């Protein structure tokens, strides 16, 4: 039987949005909101669910860059999301997508809610 993630006071996002995992509900929500705001298209094709996890296959387009990806959400013992890992492919498009997101962060004013990587 699968085991749920241990209870955490902080949520964590692991993936191509930052060099280091993002920690904390607000930082994770802000990073995901940035993607939603910039996306010309974000289509979820299929969602798979289990007792301790969910996985969602999607297509994301920002400007002329398109990636296929998977969000893997690990649930804690209370059924809340403890950790999200994001995978993108193909690699050249994933690197280009990171550039779009980095440019958006560079345009934000300092202290304007920038996402902070985990310590």
C-alpha positions in Angstrom: 0.0 0.0 0.0 1.4 3.4 -0.9 2.5 5.7 1.9 1.5 9.4 2.0 4.2 12.1 2.3 5.0 13.0 5.9 3.1 16.0 7.3 4.9 19.3 6.5 4.2 22.8 7.6 5.6 24.0 4.3 4.6 23.0 0.7 7.3 22.3 -1.8 7.6 22.7 -5.6 10.3 20.9 -7.5 10.8 21.5 -11.1 12.0 23.7 -14.0 10.6 27.0 -12.4 13.7 27.5 -10.2 17.2 26.1 -9.7 16.2 25.1 -6.2 12.9 23.8 -4.8 10.4 26.5 -3.9 9.2 26.2 -0.3 6.1 27.6 1.2 2.5 27.8 0.1 2.8 31.5 -1.0 5.9 31.0 -3.1 4.5 27.8 -4.8 1.2 29.6 -5.5 3.0 32.6 -7.0 5.2 30.5 -9.2 2.2 28.6 -10.6 0.2 31.8 -11.0 3.1 33.3 -13.1 2.9 30.3 -15.5 -0.9 30.6 -15.7 -0.6 34.4 -16.4 1.9 34.0 -19.2 0.4 30.9 -20.8 -1.1 31.3 -24.2 -2.4 27.8 -23.8 -2.5 25.4 -20.9 -4.4 22.2 -21.6 -4.7 19.3 -19.3 -5.0 16.1 -21.3 -5.3 13.4 -18.6 -5.3 13.2 -14.8 -4.4 10.1 -12.9 -5.2 9.8 -9.2 -4.3 7.4 -6.4 -4.6 7.4 -2.6 -1.4 9.3 -2.1 -0.8 11.2 -5.3 -2.2 12.8 -8.5 -0.5 13.1 -11.9 -1.6 15.4 -14.6 -0.4 15.4 -18.2 -0.5 18.8 -20.0 0.5 20.9 -22.9 1.8 24.4 -22.1 2.5 27.2 -24.6 4.1 30.6 -23.7 4.7 32.8 -26.8 5.8 30.4 -29.5 7.3 27.8 -27.1 5.4 24.6 -26.4 6.2 21.9 -23.9 4.5 18.7 -22.9 4.6 18.1 -19.2 3.5 16.2 -16.1 2.6 17.6 -12.7 3.1 15.0 -10.0 1.4 15.9 -6.7 2.3 13.9 -3.6 -0.4 14.1 -0.8 0.2 14.2 2.9 -1.7 12.1 5.5 -4.5 14.7 5.5 -4.9 14.5 1.8 -3.4 17.9 1.1 -0.7 18.5 -1.4 2.7 18.3 0.3 4.9 18.3 -2.8 4.6 19.0 -6.5 7.2 17.9 -9.0 7.0 19.3 -12.6 8.5 17.6 -15.6 8.8 19.2 -19.1 9.9 17.9 -22.5 11.4 18.1 -25.0 14.6 19.5 -23.4 15.3 22.3 -26.0 11.7 23.7 -25.5 12.0 23.3 -21.7 15.1 25.4 -21.7 13.4 28.0 -23.9 10.4 28.0 -21.6 12.6 28.7 -18.6 14.0 31.7 -20.4 10.4 33.1 -20.8 9.8 32.7 -17.1 13.1 34.1 -16.1 12.5 37.2 -18.2 9.2 37.7 -16.6 10.8 37.5 -13.1 13.6 39.9 -14.2 10.9 42.5 -15.1 9.3 42.3 -11.7 10.3 45.0 -9.2 12.5 43.8 -6.3 10.4 42.9 -3.3 7.3 42.6 -5.5 6.6 39.1 -4.2 9.5 37.3 -6.0 9.6 33.6 -5.4 12.3 32.6 -3.1 14.1 29.2 -3.4 14.2 26.9 -0.4 17.2 27.5 1.9 
